[in-house]
Amino acid sequence: MPINHPLEADCHHAFERMNQDRYGKHAAAARAHARQAGREAALQNLGLEVVSPHIENVRILHTEYEHAFAEVERLHISALPPIAFQEQFDALSQQDLSIIASANEIEA
């Protein structure tokens, strides 16, 4: 089942706003989900202007989204072969996926 990264970013950010983030992991996860959403949007050629309201309305999440979108755009411009492109994309995503997994451990 695919992850709805914009919605997840909003949920983790809500925990942060409600002071339910003693360890700071929800804040990190919110930003990681926003970056993943930006990467996926760029990968799908959606355009930077197609931003979920879950991200668009929160400045820090929108900034993270834009930066990750730009990362993937730079990969596209570099004209890497498909396998190298996928390896670079996966490397960018791996750290954020670890952050997300760590935040999810707290909830369990």
Backbone as CSV, one residue per row, in Angstrom:
resi,resn,N_x,N_y,N_z,CA_x,CA_y,CA_z,C_x,C_y,C_z
1,MET,0.838,-1.177,0.000,0.000,0.000,0.000,0.890,1.250,0.000
2,PRO,0.687,2.145,-0.948,1.533,3.338,-1.015,1.289,4.276,0.174
3,ILE,2.319,4.982,0.522,2.238,5.934,1.637,1.793,7.285,1.097
4,ASN,0.854,7.908,1.772,0.430,9.261,1.435,1.350,10.218,2.206
5,HIS,2.478,10.556,1.601,3.483,11.355,2.302,2.978,12.740,2.725
6,PRO,2.188,13.444,1.907,1.679,14.739,2.378,0.806,14.610,3.630
7,LEU,-0.073,13.629,3.652,-0.933,13.432,4.821,-0.111,13.029,6.037
8,GLU,0.851,12.142,5.838,1.723,11.729,6.947,2.528,12.914,7.486
9,ALA,3.004,13.772,6.590,3.741,14.961,7.026,2.859,15.825,7.908
10,ASP,1.620,16.003,7.496,0.673,16.812,8.264,0.397,16.183,9.627
11,CYS,0.221,14.875,9.678,-0.051,14.189,10.948,1.113,14.322,11.926
12,HIS,2.319,14.073,11.437,3.483,14.198,12.323,3.665,15.641,12.773
13,HIS,3.395,16.578,11.877,3.506,17.995,12.246,2.463,18.349,13.310
14,ALA,1.282,17.735,13.236,0.244,17.974,14.249,0.720,17.518,15.624
15,PHE,1.375,16.355,15.691,1.927,15.901,16.974,2.918,16.925,17.507
16,GLU,3.734,17.453,16.621,4.714,18.463,17.026,4.011,19.704,17.571
17,ARG,2.987,20.187,16.872,2.260,21.390,17.299,1.532,21.192,18.621
18,MET,1.099,19.966,18.899,0.363,19.681,20.130,1.303,19.348,21.297
19,ASN,2.591,19.589,21.117,3.595,19.283,22.144,3.583,17.806,22.539
20,GLN,3.347,16.931,21.568,3.360,15.487,21.797,4.619,14.867,21.186
21,ASP,5.680,15.639,21.150,6.899,15.199,20.451,8.112,15.368,21.360
22,ARG,8.112,14.645,22.467,9.185,14.791,23.446,10.563,14.549,22.864
23,TYR,10.681,13.643,21.927,11.986,13.263,21.403,12.340,13.944,20.085
24,GLY,11.437,14.738,19.537,11.700,15.439,18.289,11.592,14.563,17.050
25,LYS,11.126,13.344,17.236,11.069,12.436,16.093,9.899,12.737,15.166
26,HIS,8.811,13.263,15.700,7.683,13.606,14.825,8.036,14.799,13.941
27,ALA,8.765,15.737,14.489,9.194,16.889,13.685,10.081,16.421,12.535
28,ALA,11.016,15.540,12.844,11.905,15.006,11.803,11.119,14.196,10.781
29,ALA,10.170,13.406,11.250,9.370,12.579,10.335,8.494,13.448,9.433
30,ALA,7.944,14.528,9.969,7.122,15.434,9.156,7.943,15.994,8.003
31,ARG,9.151,16.406,8.299,10.022,16.961,7.260,10.447,15.884,6.261
32,ALA,10.714,14.682,6.766,11.103,13.574,5.883,9.966,13.206,4.931
33,HIS,8.743,13.156,5.447,7.597,12.866,4.581,7.410,13.968,3.541
34,ALA,7.621,15.218,3.926,7.495,16.325,2.974,8.540,16.194,1.864
35,ARG,9.771,15.820,2.248,10.814,15.619,1.232,10.451,14.471,0.295
36,GLN,9.947,13.374,0.856,9.556,12.242,0.010,8.436,12.650,-0.950
37,ALA,7.502,13.438,-0.466,6.412,13.905,-1.329,6.972,14.751,-2.476
38,GLY,7.941,15.601,-2.180,8.565,16.421,-3.218,9.306,15.576,-4.235
39,ARG,10.017,14.569,-3.754,10.740,13.676,-4.676,9.771,12.924,-5.582
40,GLU,8.706,12.410,-4.983,7.738,11.653,-5.780,7.043,12.543,-6.799
41,ALA,6.730,13.783,-6.424,6.096,14.710,-7.366,7.021,14.990,-8.541
42,ALA,8.295,15.204,-8.253,9.256,15.465,-9.328,9.417,14.235,-10.209
43,LEU,9.450,13.063,-9.588,9.601,11.817,-10.330,8.416,11.585,-11.273
44,GLN,7.235,12.032,-10.856,6.023,11.862,-11.656,5.774,13.049,-12.588
45,ASN,6.733,13.991,-12.621,6.602,15.188,-13.469,5.327,15.969,-13.197
46,LEU,4.957,16.091,-11.929,3.728,16.796,-11.576,3.886,18.312,-11.618
47,GLY,5.092,18.790,-11.481,5.318,20.229,-11.431,5.338,20.706,-9.994
48,LEU,6.155,21.676,-9.738,6.339,22.175,-8.377,5.080,22.831,-7.825
49,GLU,4.230,23.331,-8.702,3.029,24.015,-8.238,1.937,23.062,-7.738
50,VAL,2.083,21.772,-7.990,1.093,20.793,-7.543,1.511,20.301,-6.161
51,VAL,1.078,21.041,-5.146,1.453,20.724,-3.772,0.181,20.448,-2.983
52,SER,0.218,19.390,-2.202,-0.918,19.078,-1.345,-1.113,20.188,-0.313
53,PRO,-2.350,20.521,0.022,-2.590,21.511,1.075,-1.989,21.089,2.416
54,HIS,-1.819,19.781,2.607,-1.213,19.304,3.854,0.213,19.837,4.006
55,ILE,0.867,20.098,2.903,2.239,20.600,2.914,2.281,22.094,2.622
56,GLU,1.481,22.519,1.694,1.510,23.910,1.240,1.252,24.908,2.367
57,ASN,0.425,24.557,3.315,0.028,25.486,4.369,1.014,25.571,5.532
58,VAL,2.064,24.780,5.492,3.072,24.794,6.569,4.412,25.150,5.937
59,ARG,4.922,26.324,6.258,6.113,26.857,5.589,7.292,25.884,5.605
60,ILE,7.632,25.303,6.749,8.808,24.436,6.821,8.616,23.174,5.972
61,LEU,7.410,22.633,5.970,7.153,21.444,5.149,7.211,21.793,3.671
62,HIS,6.693,22.949,3.315,6.724,23.385,1.916,8.165,23.602,1.458
63,THR,8.991,24.155,2.319,10.402,24.371,1.997,11.110,23.038,1.771
64,GLU,10.872,22.070,2.654,11.480,20.742,2.504,11.021,20.090,1.206
65,TYR,9.748,20.226,0.888,9.171,19.694,-0.349,9.897,20.283,-1.555
66,GLU,10.052,21.607,-1.556,10.705,22.282,-2.687,12.157,21.838,-2.857
67,HIS,12.885,21.701,-1.737,14.286,21.276,-1.823,14.407,19.867,-2.406
68,ALA,13.565,18.958,-1.951,13.621,17.585,-2.458,13.203,17.529,-3.925
69,PHE,12.213,18.332,-4.300,11.788,18.408,-5.692,12.975,18.840,-6.548
70,ALA,13.701,19.849,-6.079,14.867,20.352,-6.817,15.970,19.296,-6.915
71,GLU,16.147,18.486,-5.864,17.148,17.411,-5.922,16.870,16.475,-7.098
72,VAL,15.634,16.072,-7.238,15.275,15.146,-8.306,15.374,15.836,-9.666
73,GLU,15.000,17.093,-9.720,15.149,17.836,-10.971,16.617,17.874,-11.407
74,ARG,17.528,18.061,-10.452,18.962,18.051,-10.777,19.386,16.680,-11.298
75,LEU,18.819,15.619,-10.740,19.121,14.274,-11.248,18.627,14.116,-12.680
76,HIS,17.443,14.629,-12.967,16.911,14.565,-14.340,17.828,15.317,-15.299
77,ILE,18.269,16.492,-14.897,19.114,17.330,-15.753,20.461,16.662,-16.008
78,SER,20.949,15.917,-15.025,22.261,15.275,-15.177,22.247,14.162,-16.221
79,ALA,21.069,13.774,-16.677,20.917,12.768,-17.737,21.622,11.446,-17.405
80,LEU,21.455,10.989,-16.183,22.022,9.702,-15.780,21.283,8.556,-16.475
81,PRO,21.970,7.449,-16.696,21.261,6.260,-17.187,20.211,5.848,-16.147
82,PRO,19.144,5.176,-16.548,18.060,4.841,-15.624,18.496,4.140,-14.340
83,ILE,19.432,3.205,-14.441,19.871,2.487,-13.233,20.591,3.436,-12.281
84,ALA,21.459,4.270,-12.792,22.184,5.228,-11.955,21.216,6.241,-11.355
85,PHE,20.243,6.672,-12.133,19.226,7.601,-11.624,18.495,6.978,-10.446
86,GLN,18.066,5.712,-10.599,17.336,5.038,-9.530,18.202,4.880,-8.285
87,GLU,19.484,4.568,-8.458,20.390,4.441,-7.317,20.521,5.763,-6.577
88,GLN,20.657,6.857,-7.310,20.756,8.179,-6.689,19.457,8.539,-5.971
89,PHE,18.330,8.271,-6.618,17.026,8.554,-6.017,16.867,7.758,-4.719
90,ASP,17.206,6.477,-4.755,17.096,5.634,-3.566,18.007,6.128,-2.450
91,ALA,19.197,6.580,-2.796,20.124,7.095,-1.788,19.559,8.344,-1.119
92,LEU,18.942,9.216,-1.887,18.319,10.410,-1.311,17.179,10.031,-0.372
93,SER,16.435,9.011,-0.725,15.259,8.609,0.042,15.594,7.812,1.293
94,GLN,16.687,7.065,1.274,16.976,6.112,2.350,17.052,6.755,3.725
95,GLN,17.729,7.871,3.845,17.851,8.517,5.152,16.483,8.946,5.668
96,ASP,15.655,9.503,4.792,14.328,9.931,5.227,13.460,8.749,5.630
97,LEU,13.575,7.642,4.924,12.794,6.467,5.287,13.211,5.924,6.658
98,SER,14.479,6.056,6.995,14.956,5.653,8.325,14.370,6.557,9.408
99,ILE,14.315,7.850,9.127,13.730,8.807,10.074,12.254,8.481,10.301
100,ILE,11.550,8.199,9.215,10.126,7.874,9.308,9.920,6.607,10.128
101,ALA,10.722,5.587,9.877,10.608,4.332,10.624,10.871,4.547,12.106
102,SER,11.837,5.388,12.427,12.156,5.677,13.817,10.990,6.362,14.515
103,ALA,10.323,7.286,13.856,9.181,7.976,14.440,8.011,7.010,14.627
104,ASN,7.850,6.091,13.706,6.762,5.123,13.809,6.969,4.153,14.951
105,GLU,8.216,3.918,15.341,8.496,3.030,16.482,7.957,3.627,17.775
106,ILE,7.980,4.932,17.905,7.482,5.603,19.101,5.982,5.358,19.253
107,GLU,5.259,5.390,18.138,3.810,5.242,18.173,3.390,3.829,18.532
108,ALA,4.233,2.854,18.228,3.854,1.448,18.462,3.853,1.090,19.927
